[in-house]
Amino acid sequence: MKKEKLLCSACLLGVNCRYDGKTKPNIKVINLSKNSILVPVCPEQLGGLSTPRMPSEQLGDKVVTKNGKNVTDNFKRGAQQVLKLAKMFGIKKAVLKQRSPSCGCGQIYDGSFKGNIIKGDGVTTELLKNNGIEVLTEENL
């Protein structure tokens, strides 16, 4: 039986790649490795941002850091790299970190850095969806 390949936010697998240098391991996501091949990705790192890094949120059509720096190009570059990996490995599904400015699916922070959540998709999620890749989050597995 051939295992399904899934893109997965690396932070959900225990990789210290979040903006704060920490991780958000999720047992449901980790357990997917029993029946699937998980390909870990961190769009922010793939886009050239360091870890740790200043927190970022989407603000309209831009992604900005808490101190106001525009990092949209990094987020777009990272999203393109994730899409490239998906195509390379024939991946049709992703499990990404909810509310992230890259990976959020249906929910993202509003750009105020006050924890307010709005409807929307992260930069990577939007690109993947536009290319026919199904996106799930750790919250809707």
CORRA-V453506 format. One record per pair of residues at least 24 apart in sequence whose ideal C-beta (glycine too) atoms are under 6 Angstrom apart, sorted by the first residue. I is the first residue (numbers start at 1). J is the second residue. D is the distance in whole Angstrom. If there is no record, write none. Layout:
i;j;d
I;J;D
I;J;D
//
This chain:
i;j;d
3;36;5
3;37;5
4;36;5
5;37;5
5;89;5
5;91;5
6;36;5
6;38;6
6;93;5
6;95;6
7;39;5
7;41;6
7;86;6
7;91;5
7;94;4
8;38;4
8;40;5
8;95;5
9;96;5
9;97;4
9;103;5
10;40;4
10;42;5
11;97;6
12;97;6
12;138;6
13;40;5
17;42;4
17;45;6
17;51;5
19;53;5
19;55;5
20;52;6
21;51;6
21;52;4
26;138;4
28;141;5
29;95;6
29;138;5
41;82;5
43;78;3
43;79;6
43;82;5
43;102;4
43;124;4
44;78;6
44;102;6
46;78;4
46;81;4
47;74;4
47;75;6
47;77;4
47;78;3
48;74;5
49;74;5
56;101;5
57;101;5
57;109;4
57;111;5
58;101;5
58;108;5
58;111;6
59;111;3
63;101;5
66;113;5
75;102;6
75;123;4
79;123;5
79;124;4
79;127;4
82;124;5
83;127;6
83;131;6
86;133;6
92;133;6
93;134;5
94;128;6
94;133;6
94;135;5
95;136;5
96;135;6
98;137;4
98;139;5
105;135;5
105;137;5
//
